[in-house]
């Protein structure tokens, strides 16, 4: 199945269909990302930020665990990688919790704007 998909994409490269698929994927990703802030705002009226973050992290963990185990079986993941990933996940979850708490006190558009600025801030912090 994967070989057939790669063959299809290799033939389609440069075609209008390939460009339309790429553009559609970009629009869909933007739509999902943008609407998530409205859903976060709505969920903050029902649950607290910690519960929201815990639920989101649990769903991500359950979803990604099979991929992690598959990589472990291939020898790609070692203890150091796992430890670094765990620490990164804790930092990310803390950021999500703070973002959810902040969204409860502002509009979804401002929350999306501030979150979008984080990619710009990274360059200033690392420079």
Backbone atoms as SQL, in Angstrom:
CREATE TABLE atoms (id INTEGER PRIMARY KEY, chain TEXT, resi INTEGER, resn TEXT, atom TEXT, x REAL, y REAL, z REAL);
INSERT INTO atoms VALUES
  (1, 'A', 1, 'UNK', 'N', 0.828, -1.193, 0.000),
  (2, 'A', 1, 'UNK', 'CA', 0.000, 0.000, 0.000),
  (3, 'A', 1, 'UNK', 'C', 0.871, 1.256, 0.000),
  (4, 'A', 2, 'UNK', 'N', 1.901, 1.254, 0.846),
  (5, 'A', 2, 'UNK', 'CA', 2.768, 2.421, 0.936),
  (6, 'A', 2, 'UNK', 'C', 3.525, 2.636, -0.370),
  (7, 'A', 3, 'UNK', 'N', 3.962, 1.548, -0.988),
  (8, 'A', 3, 'UNK', 'CA', 4.691, 1.653, -2.251),
  (9, 'A', 3, 'UNK', 'C', 3.783, 2.233, -3.332),
  (10, 'A', 4, 'UNK', 'N', 2.528, 1.802, -3.344),
  (11, 'A', 4, 'UNK', 'CA', 1.581, 2.318, -4.331),
  (12, 'A', 4, 'UNK', 'C', 1.348, 3.809, -4.127),
  (13, 'A', 5, 'UNK', 'N', 1.249, 4.233, -2.876),
  (14, 'A', 5, 'UNK', 'CA', 1.056, 5.652, -2.587),
  (15, 'A', 5, 'UNK', 'C', 2.275, 6.461, -3.010),
  (16, 'A', 6, 'UNK', 'N', 3.469, 5.954, -2.713),
  (17, 'A', 6, 'UNK', 'CA', 4.689, 6.655, -3.115),
  (18, 'A', 6, 'UNK', 'C', 4.806, 6.733, -4.629),
  (19, 'A', 7, 'UNK', 'N', 4.425, 5.669, -5.314),
  (20, 'A', 7, 'UNK', 'CA', 4.458, 5.661, -6.772),
  (21, 'A', 7, 'UNK', 'C', 3.476, 6.681, -7.336),
  (22, 'A', 8, 'UNK', 'N', 2.278, 6.742, -6.746),
  (23, 'A', 8, 'UNK', 'CA', 1.281, 7.710, -7.189),
  (24, 'A', 8, 'UNK', 'C', 1.787, 9.136, -6.995),
  (25, 'A', 9, 'UNK', 'N', 2.362, 9.403, -5.824),
  (26, 'A', 9, 'UNK', 'CA', 2.848, 10.750, -5.543),
  (27, 'A', 9, 'UNK', 'C', 4.036, 11.114, -6.426),
  (28, 'A', 10, 'UNK', 'N', 4.881, 10.139, -6.734),
  (29, 'A', 10, 'UNK', 'CA', 6.025, 10.409, -7.605),
  (30, 'A', 10, 'UNK', 'C', 5.557, 10.782, -9.008),
  (31, 'A', 11, 'UNK', 'N', 4.536, 10.103, -9.494),
  (32, 'A', 11, 'UNK', 'CA', 3.999, 10.420, -10.823),
  (33, 'A', 11, 'UNK', 'C', 3.257, 11.745, -10.826),
  (34, 'A', 12, 'UNK', 'N', 2.616, 12.054, -9.711),
  (35, 'A', 12, 'UNK', 'CA', 1.775, 13.241, -9.649),
  (36, 'A', 12, 'UNK', 'C', 2.564, 14.518, -9.394),
  (37, 'A', 13, 'UNK', 'N', 3.829, 14.404, -8.962),
  (38, 'A', 13, 'UNK', 'CA', 4.620, 15.592, -8.631),
  (39, 'A', 13, 'UNK', 'C', 4.642, 16.561, -9.798),
  (40, 'A', 14, 'UNK', 'N', 4.383, 17.811, -9.480),
  (41, 'A', 14, 'UNK', 'CA', 4.383, 18.833, -10.510),
  (42, 'A', 14, 'UNK', 'C', 3.043, 18.995, -11.199),
  (43, 'A', 15, 'UNK', 'N', 2.151, 18.050, -11.015),
  (44, 'A', 15, 'UNK', 'CA', 0.852, 18.152, -11.665),
  (45, 'A', 15, 'UNK', 'C', -0.072, 19.067, -10.867),
  (46, 'A', 16, 'UNK', 'N', -1.144, 19.445, -11.489),
  (47, 'A', 16, 'UNK', 'CA', -2.127, 20.306, -10.840),
  (48, 'A', 16, 'UNK', 'C', -2.753, 19.581, -9.649),
  (49, 'A', 17, 'UNK', 'N', -2.996, 18.285, -9.799),
  (50, 'A', 17, 'UNK', 'CA', -3.583, 17.499, -8.714),
  (51, 'A', 17, 'UNK', 'C', -2.673, 17.489, -7.490),
  (52, 'A', 18, 'UNK', 'N', -1.388, 17.341, -7.721),
  (53, 'A', 18, 'UNK', 'CA', -0.419, 17.318, -6.625),
  (54, 'A', 18, 'UNK', 'C', -0.390, 18.664, -5.904),
  (55, 'A', 19, 'UNK', 'N', -0.407, 19.743, -6.663),
  (56, 'A', 19, 'UNK', 'CA', -0.405, 21.077, -6.062),
  (57, 'A', 19, 'UNK', 'C', -1.712, 21.338, -5.312),
  (58, 'A', 20, 'UNK', 'N', -2.816, 20.879, -5.871),
  (59, 'A', 20, 'UNK', 'CA', -4.107, 21.043, -5.214),
  (60, 'A', 20, 'UNK', 'C', -4.159, 20.244, -3.915),
  (61, 'A', 21, 'UNK', 'N', -3.582, 19.051, -3.926),
  (62, 'A', 21, 'UNK', 'CA', -3.523, 18.234, -2.715),
  (63, 'A', 21, 'UNK', 'C', -2.694, 18.927, -1.635),
  (64, 'A', 22, 'UNK', 'N', -1.575, 19.496, -2.017),
  (65, 'A', 22, 'UNK', 'CA', -0.739, 20.217, -1.058),
  (66, 'A', 22, 'UNK', 'C', -1.434, 21.441, -0.498),
  (67, 'A', 23, 'UNK', 'N', -2.066, 22.208, -1.369),
  (68, 'A', 23, 'UNK', 'CA', -2.778, 23.406, -0.928),
  (69, 'A', 23, 'UNK', 'C', -3.950, 23.041, -0.027),
  (70, 'A', 24, 'UNK', 'N', -4.686, 22.006, -0.394),
  (71, 'A', 24, 'UNK', 'CA', -5.829, 21.566, 0.414),
  (72, 'A', 24, 'UNK', 'C', -5.374, 21.089, 1.787),
  (73, 'A', 25, 'UNK', 'N', -4.262, 20.394, 1.834),
  (74, 'A', 25, 'UNK', 'CA', -3.724, 19.933, 3.117),
  (75, 'A', 25, 'UNK', 'C', -3.337, 21.113, 3.995),
  (76, 'A', 26, 'UNK', 'N', -2.751, 22.123, 3.387),
  (77, 'A', 26, 'UNK', 'CA', -2.361, 23.320, 4.134),
  (78, 'A', 26, 'UNK', 'C', -3.585, 24.053, 4.681),
  (79, 'A', 27, 'UNK', 'N', -4.609, 24.187, 3.869),
  (80, 'A', 27, 'UNK', 'CA', -5.832, 24.861, 4.309),
  (81, 'A', 27, 'UNK', 'C', -6.511, 24.064, 5.424),
  (82, 'A', 28, 'UNK', 'N', -6.569, 22.749, 5.273),
  (83, 'A', 28, 'UNK', 'CA', -7.194, 21.911, 6.299),
  (84, 'A', 28, 'UNK', 'C', -6.435, 21.996, 7.623),
  (85, 'A', 29, 'UNK', 'N', -5.118, 21.963, 7.555),
  (86, 'A', 29, 'UNK', 'CA', -4.308, 22.077, 8.773),
  (87, 'A', 29, 'UNK', 'C', -4.530, 23.425, 9.446),
  (88, 'A', 30, 'UNK', 'N', -4.577, 24.484, 8.667),
  (89, 'A', 30, 'UNK', 'CA', -4.817, 25.819, 9.211),
  (90, 'A', 30, 'UNK', 'C', -6.202, 25.914, 9.838),
  (91, 'A', 31, 'UNK', 'N', -7.175, 25.312, 9.195),
  (92, 'A', 31, 'UNK', 'CA', -8.539, 25.323, 9.721),
  (93, 'A', 31, 'UNK', 'C', -8.617, 24.588, 11.057),
  (94, 'A', 32, 'UNK', 'N', -7.999, 23.431, 11.127),
  (95, 'A', 32, 'UNK', 'CA', -8.011, 22.661, 12.378),
  (96, 'A', 32, 'UNK', 'C', -7.280, 23.425, 13.476),
  (97, 'A', 33, 'UNK', 'N', -6.104, 23.979, 13.155),
  (98, 'A', 33, 'UNK', 'CA', -5.333, 24.711, 14.154),
  (99, 'A', 33, 'UNK', 'C', -6.097, 25.945, 14.629),
  (100, 'A', 34, 'UNK', 'N', -6.687, 26.666, 13.707),
  (101, 'A', 34, 'UNK', 'CA', -7.388, 27.896, 14.067),
  (102, 'A', 34, 'UNK', 'C', -8.640, 27.659, 14.889),
  (103, 'A', 35, 'UNK', 'N', -9.389, 26.628, 14.555),
  (104, 'A', 35, 'UNK', 'CA', -10.619, 26.368, 15.304),
  (105, 'A', 35, 'UNK', 'C', -10.348, 25.755, 16.670),
  (106, 'A', 36, 'UNK', 'N', -9.163, 25.215, 16.862),
  (107, 'A', 36, 'UNK', 'CA', -8.875, 24.599, 18.166),
  (108, 'A', 36, 'UNK', 'C', -8.932, 25.628, 19.291),
  (109, 'A', 37, 'UNK', 'N', -8.611, 26.874, 19.005),
  (110, 'A', 37, 'UNK', 'CA', -8.639, 27.898, 20.045),
  (111, 'A', 37, 'UNK', 'C', -10.066, 28.191, 20.502),
  (112, 'A', 38, 'UNK', 'N', -11.001, 28.152, 19.575),
  (113, 'A', 38, 'UNK', 'CA', -12.404, 28.335, 19.957),
  (114, 'A', 38, 'UNK', 'C', -12.880, 27.170, 20.818),
  (115, 'A', 39, 'UNK', 'N', -12.453, 25.960, 20.469),
  (116, 'A', 39, 'UNK', 'CA', -12.841, 24.797, 21.271),
  (117, 'A', 39, 'UNK', 'C', -12.194, 24.826, 22.652),
  (118, 'A', 40, 'UNK', 'N', -10.971, 25.312, 22.727),
  (119, 'A', 40, 'UNK', 'CA', -10.321, 25.448, 24.035),
  (120, 'A', 40, 'UNK', 'C', -11.106, 26.447, 24.888),
  (121, 'A', 41, 'UNK', 'N', -11.492, 27.551, 24.279),
  (122, 'A', 41, 'UNK', 'CA', -12.261, 28.570, 25.001),
  (123, 'A', 41, 'UNK', 'C', -13.578, 27.987, 25.514),
  (124, 'A', 42, 'UNK', 'N', -14.253, 27.223, 24.671),
  (125, 'A', 42, 'UNK', 'CA', -15.513, 26.603, 25.093),
  (126, 'A', 42, 'UNK', 'C', -15.293, 25.582, 26.203),
  (127, 'A', 43, 'UNK', 'N', -14.230, 24.822, 26.097),
  (128, 'A', 43, 'UNK', 'CA', -13.994, 23.788, 27.111),
  (129, 'A', 43, 'UNK', 'C', -13.592, 24.391, 28.453),
  (130, 'A', 44, 'UNK', 'N', -13.011, 25.572, 28.447),
  (131, 'A', 44, 'UNK', 'CA', -12.609, 26.203, 29.710),
  (132, 'A', 44, 'UNK', 'C', -13.814, 26.653, 30.533),
  (133, 'A', 45, 'UNK', 'N', -14.989, 26.727, 29.903),
  (134, 'A', 45, 'UNK', 'CA', -16.191, 27.057, 30.670),
  (135, 'A', 45, 'UNK', 'C', -16.710, 25.843, 31.435),
  (136, 'A', 46, 'UNK', 'N', -16.310, 24.648, 31.000),
  (137, 'A', 46, 'UNK', 'CA', -16.805, 23.419, 31.618),
  (138, 'A', 46, 'UNK', 'C', -15.795, 22.741, 32.536),
  (139, 'A', 47, 'UNK', 'N', -14.521, 22.783, 32.173),
  (140, 'A', 47, 'UNK', 'CA', -13.497, 22.088, 32.956),
  (141, 'A', 47, 'UNK', 'C', -12.337, 23.034, 33.244),
  (142, 'A', 48, 'UNK', 'N', -11.522, 22.662, 34.205),
  (143, 'A', 48, 'UNK', 'CA', -10.377, 23.506, 34.542),
  (144, 'A', 48, 'UNK', 'C', -9.204, 23.198, 33.600),
  (145, 'A', 49, 'UNK', 'N', -8.231, 24.104, 33.510),
  (146, 'A', 49, 'UNK', 'CA', -7.110, 23.914, 32.581),
  (147, 'A', 49, 'UNK', 'C', -6.307, 22.637, 32.834),
  (148, 'A', 50, 'UNK', 'N', -6.159, 22.243, 34.101),
  (149, 'A', 50, 'UNK', 'CA', -5.383, 21.045, 34.394),
  (150, 'A', 50, 'UNK', 'C', -6.068, 19.795, 33.842),
  (151, 'A', 51, 'UNK', 'N', -7.371, 19.695, 34.013),
  (152, 'A', 51, 'UNK', 'CA', -8.116, 18.543, 33.492),
  (153, 'A', 51, 'UNK', 'C', -8.058, 18.515, 31.968),
  (154, 'A', 52, 'UNK', 'N', -8.192, 19.678, 31.355),
  (155, 'A', 52, 'UNK', 'CA', -8.099, 19.771, 29.894),
  (156, 'A', 52, 'UNK', 'C', -6.738, 19.275, 29.408),
  (157, 'A', 53, 'UNK', 'N', -5.681, 19.768, 30.040),
  (158, 'A', 53, 'UNK', 'CA', -4.333, 19.384, 29.629),
  (159, 'A', 53, 'UNK', 'C', -4.081, 17.904, 29.890),
  (160, 'A', 54, 'UNK', 'N', -4.541, 17.405, 31.017),
  (161, 'A', 54, 'UNK', 'CA', -4.353, 15.986, 31.331),
  (162, 'A', 54, 'UNK', 'C', -5.075, 15.105, 30.313),
  (163, 'A', 55, 'UNK', 'N', -6.278, 15.487, 29.944),
  (164, 'A', 55, 'UNK', 'CA', -7.036, 14.711, 28.958),
  (165, 'A', 55, 'UNK', 'C', -6.354, 14.751, 27.594),
  (166, 'A', 56, 'UNK', 'N', -5.917, 15.915, 27.196),
  (167, 'A', 56, 'UNK', 'CA', -5.243, 16.059, 25.902),
  (168, 'A', 56, 'UNK', 'C', -3.934, 15.266, 25.876),
  (169, 'A', 57, 'UNK', 'N', -3.189, 15.314, 26.969),
  (170, 'A', 57, 'UNK', 'CA', -1.936, 14.571, 27.050),
  (171, 'A', 57, 'UNK', 'C', -2.189, 13.070, 27.063),
  (172, 'A', 58, 'UNK', 'N', -3.231, 12.641, 27.751),
  (173, 'A', 58, 'UNK', 'CA', -3.572, 11.219, 27.784),
  (174, 'A', 58, 'UNK', 'C', -3.938, 10.709, 26.390),
  (175, 'A', 59, 'UNK', 'N', -4.731, 11.472, 25.669),
  (176, 'A', 59, 'UNK', 'CA', -5.113, 11.070, 24.312),
  (177, 'A', 59, 'UNK', 'C', -3.876, 10.983, 23.417),
  (178, 'A', 60, 'UNK', 'N', -2.992, 11.960, 23.526),
  (179, 'A', 60, 'UNK', 'CA', -1.765, 11.935, 22.720),
  (180, 'A', 60, 'UNK', 'C', -0.881, 10.751, 23.098),
  (181, 'A', 61, 'UNK', 'N', -0.791, 10.462, 24.383),
  (182, 'A', 61, 'UNK', 'CA', 0.043, 9.339, 24.831),
  (183, 'A', 61, 'UNK', 'C', -0.490, 8.012, 24.316),
  (184, 'A', 62, 'UNK', 'N', -1.789, 7.821, 24.424),
  (185, 'A', 62, 'UNK', 'CA', -2.397, 6.573, 23.950),
  (186, 'A', 62, 'UNK', 'C', -2.233, 6.438, 22.437),
  (187, 'A', 63, 'UNK', 'N', -2.347, 7.546, 21.737),
  (188, 'A', 63, 'UNK', 'CA', -2.227, 7.523, 20.282),
  (189, 'A', 63, 'UNK', 'C', -0.791, 7.256, 19.831),
  (190, 'A', 64, 'UNK', 'N', 0.179, 7.843, 20.521),
  (191, 'A', 64, 'UNK', 'CA', 1.567, 7.752, 20.074),
  (192, 'A', 64, 'UNK', 'C', 2.354, 6.579, 20.663),
  (193, 'A', 65, 'UNK', 'N', 1.818, 5.920, 21.674),
  (194, 'A', 65, 'UNK', 'CA', 2.537, 4.803, 22.290),
  (195, 'A', 65, 'UNK', 'C', 2.854, 3.676, 21.299),
  (196, 'A', 66, 'UNK', 'N', 1.927, 3.270, 20.436),
  (197, 'A', 66, 'UNK', 'CA', 2.291, 2.222, 19.465),
  (198, 'A', 66, 'UNK', 'C', 3.463, 2.619, 18.561),
  (199, 'A', 67, 'UNK', 'N', 3.515, 3.874, 18.158),
  (200, 'A', 67, 'UNK', 'CA', 4.634, 4.331, 17.321),
  (201, 'A', 67, 'UNK', 'C', 5.939, 4.292, 18.111),
  (202, 'A', 68, 'UNK', 'N', 5.881, 4.676, 19.375),
  (203, 'A', 68, 'UNK', 'CA', 7.077, 4.637, 20.219),
  (204, 'A', 68, 'UNK', 'C', 7.560, 3.205, 20.404),
  (205, 'A', 69, 'UNK', 'N', 6.631, 2.293, 20.639),
  (206, 'A', 69, 'UNK', 'CA', 7.013, 0.890, 20.809),
  (207, 'A', 69, 'UNK', 'C', 7.598, 0.310, 19.522),
  (208, 'A', 70, 'UNK', 'N', 7.039, 0.686, 18.395),
  (209, 'A', 70, 'UNK', 'CA', 7.573, 0.203, 17.116),
  (210, 'A', 70, 'UNK', 'C', 8.996, 0.712, 16.901),
  (211, 'A', 71, 'UNK', 'N', 9.235, 1.959, 17.241),
  (212, 'A', 71, 'UNK', 'CA', 10.593, 2.511, 17.104),
  (213, 'A', 71, 'UNK', 'C', 11.549, 1.854, 18.093),
  (214, 'A', 72, 'UNK', 'N', 11.049, 1.528, 19.273),
  (215, 'A', 72, 'UNK', 'CA', 11.879, 0.856, 20.280),
  (216, 'A', 72, 'UNK', 'C', 12.295, -0.525, 19.781),
  (217, 'A', 73, 'UNK', 'N', 11.366, -1.230, 19.154),
  (218, 'A', 73, 'UNK', 'CA', 11.678, -2.557, 18.623),
  (219, 'A', 73, 'UNK', 'C', 12.728, -2.493, 17.513),
  (220, 'A', 74, 'UNK', 'N', 12.729, -1.399, 16.762),
  (221, 'A', 74, 'UNK', 'CA', 13.732, -1.234, 15.707),
  (222, 'A', 74, 'UNK', 'C', 15.051, -0.698, 16.248),
  (223, 'A', 75, 'UNK', 'N', 15.087, -0.375, 17.530),
  (224, 'A', 75, 'UNK', 'CA', 16.322, 0.105, 18.143),
  (225, 'A', 75, 'UNK', 'C', 16.584, 1.580, 17.945),
  (226, 'A', 76, 'UNK', 'N', 15.576, 2.327, 17.546),
  (227, 'A', 76, 'UNK', 'CA', 15.759, 3.757, 17.299),
  (228, 'A', 76, 'UNK', 'C', 15.691, 4.554, 18.598),
  (229, 'A', 77, 'UNK', 'N', 14.893, 4.094, 19.551),
  (230, 'A', 77, 'UNK', 'CA', 14.691, 4.816, 20.803),
  (231, 'A', 77, 'UNK', 'C', 15.484, 4.132, 21.913),
  (232, 'A', 78, 'UNK', 'N', 16.297, 4.903, 22.605),
  (233, 'A', 78, 'UNK', 'CA', 17.010, 4.375, 23.765),
  (234, 'A', 78, 'UNK', 'C', 16.540, 5.133, 25.013),
  (235, 'A', 79, 'UNK', 'N', 17.116, 4.812, 26.147),
  (236, 'A', 79, 'UNK', 'CA', 16.681, 5.413, 27.405),
  (237, 'A', 79, 'UNK', 'C', 16.888, 6.924, 27.409),
  (238, 'A', 80, 'UNK', 'N', 18.012, 7.384, 26.886),
  (239, 'A', 80, 'UNK', 'CA', 18.293, 8.823, 26.874),
  (240, 'A', 80, 'UNK', 'C', 17.264, 9.570, 26.031),
  (241, 'A', 81, 'UNK', 'N', 16.929, 9.021, 24.880),
  (242, 'A', 81, 'UNK', 'CA', 15.915, 9.651, 24.027),
  (243, 'A', 81, 'UNK', 'C', 14.565, 9.687, 24.727),
  (244, 'A', 82, 'UNK', 'N', 14.230, 8.592, 25.385),
  (245, 'A', 82, 'UNK', 'CA', 12.960, 8.531, 26.101),
  (246, 'A', 82, 'UNK', 'C', 12.924, 9.570, 27.216),
  (247, 'A', 83, 'UNK', 'N', 14.013, 9.683, 27.968),
  (248, 'A', 83, 'UNK', 'CA', 14.076, 10.641, 29.074),
  (249, 'A', 83, 'UNK', 'C', 13.945, 12.076, 28.562),
  (250, 'A', 84, 'UNK', 'N', 14.648, 12.385, 27.490),
  (251, 'A', 84, 'UNK', 'CA', 14.558, 13.732, 26.917),
  (252, 'A', 84, 'UNK', 'C', 13.152, 14.020, 26.396),
  (253, 'A', 85, 'UNK', 'N', 12.553, 13.031, 25.773),
  (254, 'A', 85, 'UNK', 'CA', 11.184, 13.196, 25.284),
  (255, 'A', 85, 'UNK', 'C', 10.195, 13.391, 26.415),
  (256, 'A', 86, 'UNK', 'N', 10.404, 12.677, 27.505),
  (257, 'A', 86, 'UNK', 'CA', 9.524, 12.811, 28.666),
  (258, 'A', 86, 'UNK', 'C', 9.631, 14.212, 29.266),
  (259, 'A', 87, 'UNK', 'N', 10.842, 14.712, 29.394),
  (260, 'A', 87, 'UNK', 'CA', 11.046, 16.062, 29.940),
  (261, 'A', 87, 'UNK', 'C', 10.435, 17.107, 29.004),
  (262, 'A', 88, 'UNK', 'N', 10.637, 16.929, 27.710),
  (263, 'A', 88, 'UNK', 'CA', 10.041, 17.847, 26.737),
  (264, 'A', 88, 'UNK', 'C', 8.519, 17.810, 26.832),
  (265, 'A', 89, 'UNK', 'N', 7.960, 16.624, 27.012),
  (266, 'A', 89, 'UNK', 'CA', 6.514, 16.490, 27.165),
  (267, 'A', 89, 'UNK', 'C', 5.992, 17.194, 28.401),
  (268, 'A', 90, 'UNK', 'N', 6.743, 17.115, 29.489),
  (269, 'A', 90, 'UNK', 'CA', 6.330, 17.823, 30.707),
  (270, 'A', 90, 'UNK', 'C', 6.326, 19.336, 30.500),
  (271, 'A', 91, 'UNK', 'N', 7.367, 19.829, 29.851),
  (272, 'A', 91, 'UNK', 'CA', 7.437, 21.273, 29.580),
  (273, 'A', 91, 'UNK', 'C', 6.297, 21.688, 28.650),
  (274, 'A', 92, 'UNK', 'N', 6.050, 20.882, 27.630),
  (275, 'A', 92, 'UNK', 'CA', 4.969, 21.181, 26.685),
  (276, 'A', 92, 'UNK', 'C', 3.607, 21.151, 27.382),
  (277, 'A', 93, 'UNK', 'N', 3.395, 20.170, 28.237),
  (278, 'A', 93, 'UNK', 'CA', 2.126, 20.084, 28.967),
  (279, 'A', 93, 'UNK', 'C', 1.932, 21.279, 29.888),
  (280, 'A', 94, 'UNK', 'N', 3.014, 21.736, 30.491),
  (281, 'A', 94, 'UNK', 'CA', 2.930, 22.933, 31.329),
  (282, 'A', 94, 'UNK', 'C', 2.521, 24.142, 30.485),
  (283, 'A', 95, 'UNK', 'N', 3.117, 24.248, 29.310),
  (284, 'A', 95, 'UNK', 'CA', 2.743, 25.334, 28.402),
  (285, 'A', 95, 'UNK', 'C', 1.286, 25.251, 27.975),
  (286, 'A', 96, 'UNK', 'N', 0.813, 24.041, 27.693),
  (287, 'A', 96, 'UNK', 'CA', -0.594, 23.862, 27.325),
  (288, 'A', 96, 'UNK', 'C', -1.520, 24.270, 28.461),
  (289, 'A', 97, 'UNK', 'N', -1.144, 23.901, 29.668),
  (290, 'A', 97, 'UNK', 'CA', -1.962, 24.241, 30.832),
  (291, 'A', 97, 'UNK', 'C', -2.030, 25.759, 31.010),
  (292, 'A', 98, 'UNK', 'N', -0.895, 26.417, 30.864),
  (293, 'A', 98, 'UNK', 'CA', -0.870, 27.878, 30.978),
  (294, 'A', 98, 'UNK', 'C', -1.656, 28.537, 29.843),
  (295, 'A', 99, 'UNK', 'N', -1.536, 27.976, 28.649),
  (296, 'A', 99, 'UNK', 'CA', -2.282, 28.518, 27.514),
  (297, 'A', 99, 'UNK', 'C', -3.784, 28.363, 27.736),
  (298, 'A', 100, 'UNK', 'N', -4.197, 27.205, 28.211),
  (299, 'A', 100, 'UNK', 'CA', -5.620, 26.977, 28.469),
  (300, 'A', 100, 'UNK', 'C', -6.132, 27.912, 29.556),
  (301, 'A', 101, 'UNK', 'N', -5.327, 28.110, 30.591),
  (302, 'A', 101, 'UNK', 'CA', -5.730, 29.029, 31.660),
  (303, 'A', 101, 'UNK', 'C', -5.826, 30.454, 31.128),
  (304, 'A', 102, 'UNK', 'N', -4.907, 30.841, 30.272),
  (305, 'A', 102, 'UNK', 'CA', -4.952, 32.178, 29.690),
  (306, 'A', 102, 'UNK', 'C', -6.124, 32.360, 28.750),
  (307, 'A', 103, 'UNK', 'N', -6.457, 31.319, 28.008),
  (308, 'A', 103, 'UNK', 'CA', -7.577, 31.395, 27.075),
  (309, 'A', 103, 'UNK', 'C', -8.891, 31.597, 27.811),
  (310, 'A', 104, 'UNK', 'N', -8.964, 31.129, 29.034),
  (311, 'A', 104, 'UNK', 'CA', -10.187, 31.320, 29.820),
  (312, 'A', 104, 'UNK', 'C', -10.429, 32.798, 30.115),
  (313, 'A', 105, 'UNK', 'N', -9.383, 33.618, 30.021),
  (314, 'A', 105, 'UNK', 'CA', -9.497, 35.036, 30.365),
  (315, 'A', 105, 'UNK', 'C', -9.346, 35.971, 29.170),
  (316, 'A', 106, 'UNK', 'N', -9.299, 35.433, 27.965),
  (317, 'A', 106, 'UNK', 'CA', -9.154, 36.269, 26.775),
  (318, 'A', 106, 'UNK', 'C', -9.941, 35.656, 25.626),
  (319, 'A', 107, 'UNK', 'N', -9.860, 36.262, 24.470),
  (320, 'A', 107, 'UNK', 'CA', -10.583, 35.743, 23.308),
  (321, 'A', 107, 'UNK', 'C', -9.736, 34.690, 22.596),
  (322, 'A', 108, 'UNK', 'N', -10.386, 33.796, 21.858),
  (323, 'A', 108, 'UNK', 'CA', -9.624, 32.789, 21.107),
  (324, 'A', 108, 'UNK', 'C', -8.675, 33.404, 20.078),
  (325, 'A', 109, 'UNK', 'N', -9.064, 34.527, 19.480),
  (326, 'A', 109, 'UNK', 'CA', -8.195, 35.134, 18.464),
  (327, 'A', 109, 'UNK', 'C', -6.913, 35.684, 19.084),
  (328, 'A', 110, 'UNK', 'N', -7.008, 36.282, 20.253),
  (329, 'A', 110, 'UNK', 'CA', -5.799, 36.776, 20.922),
  (330, 'A', 110, 'UNK', 'C', -4.923, 35.603, 21.347),
  (331, 'A', 111, 'UNK', 'N', -5.548, 34.542, 21.822),
  (332, 'A', 111, 'UNK', 'CA', -4.788, 33.352, 22.206),
  (333, 'A', 111, 'UNK', 'C', -4.046, 32.767, 21.006),
  (334, 'A', 112, 'UNK', 'N', -4.718, 32.701, 19.859),
  (335, 'A', 112, 'UNK', 'CA', -4.074, 32.186, 18.646),
  (336, 'A', 112, 'UNK', 'C', -2.937, 33.102, 18.206),
  (337, 'A', 113, 'UNK', 'N', -3.134, 34.404, 18.326),
  (338, 'A', 113, 'UNK', 'CA', -2.093, 35.359, 17.947),
  (339, 'A', 113, 'UNK', 'C', -0.855, 35.196, 18.821),
  (340, 'A', 114, 'UNK', 'N', -1.053, 35.104, 20.117),
  (341, 'A', 114, 'UNK', 'CA', 0.078, 34.951, 21.038),
  (342, 'A', 114, 'UNK', 'C', 0.786, 33.618, 20.798),
  (343, 'A', 115, 'UNK', 'N', 0.019, 32.567, 20.570),
  (344, 'A', 115, 'UNK', 'CA', 0.619, 31.262, 20.289),
  (345, 'A', 115, 'UNK', 'C', 1.396, 31.297, 18.979),
  (346, 'A', 116, 'UNK', 'N', 0.861, 31.976, 17.988),
  (347, 'A', 116, 'UNK', 'CA', 1.563, 32.113, 16.716),
  (348, 'A', 116, 'UNK', 'C', 2.862, 32.887, 16.855),
  (349, 'A', 117, 'UNK', 'N', 2.903, 33.821, 17.782),
  (350, 'A', 117, 'UNK', 'CA', 4.130, 34.587, 18.012),
  (351, 'A', 117, 'UNK', 'C', 5.239, 33.740, 18.631),
  (352, 'A', 118, 'UNK', 'N', 4.877, 32.627, 19.228),
  (353, 'A', 118, 'UNK', 'CA', 5.901, 31.812, 19.890),
  (354, 'A', 118, 'UNK', 'C', 6.957, 31.332, 18.903),
  (355, 'A', 119, 'UNK', 'N', 6.572, 31.100, 17.657),
  (356, 'A', 119, 'UNK', 'CA', 7.574, 30.680, 16.672),
  (357, 'A', 119, 'UNK', 'C', 8.559, 31.806, 16.371),
  (358, 'A', 120, 'UNK', 'N', 8.114, 33.035, 16.489),
  (359, 'A', 120, 'UNK', 'CA', 9.013, 34.177, 16.307),
  (360, 'A', 120, 'UNK', 'C', 9.897, 34.347, 17.541),
  (361, 'A', 121, 'UNK', 'N', 9.318, 34.156, 18.711),
  (362, 'A', 121, 'UNK', 'CA', 10.073, 34.326, 19.960),
  (363, 'A', 121, 'UNK', 'C', 11.216, 33.330, 20.086),
  (364, 'A', 122, 'UNK', 'N', 11.038, 32.144, 19.569),
  (365, 'A', 122, 'UNK', 'CA', 12.081, 31.120, 19.667),
  (366, 'A', 122, 'UNK', 'C', 13.384, 31.626, 19.059),
  (367, 'A', 123, 'UNK', 'N', 13.302, 32.333, 17.965),
  (368, 'A', 123, 'UNK', 'CA', 14.512, 32.834, 17.308),
  (369, 'A', 123, 'UNK', 'C', 15.215, 33.891, 18.158),
  (370, 'A', 124, 'UNK', 'N', 14.443, 34.695, 18.861),
  (371, 'A', 124, 'UNK', 'CA', 15.056, 35.696, 19.732),
  (372, 'A', 124, 'UNK', 'C', 15.721, 35.047, 20.942),
  (373, 'A', 125, 'UNK', 'N', 15.092, 34.009, 21.472),
  (374, 'A', 125, 'UNK', 'CA', 15.643, 33.351, 22.656),
  (375, 'A', 125, 'UNK', 'C', 16.893, 32.545, 22.340),
  (376, 'A', 126, 'UNK', 'N', 16.967, 32.001, 21.136),
  (377, 'A', 126, 'UNK', 'CA', 18.116, 31.163, 20.788),
  (378, 'A', 126, 'UNK', 'C', 19.260, 31.957, 20.177),
  (379, 'A', 127, 'UNK', 'N', 19.005, 33.199, 19.813),
  (380, 'A', 127, 'UNK', 'CA', 20.059, 34.010, 19.176),
  (381, 'A', 127, 'UNK', 'C', 21.070, 34.507, 20.185);
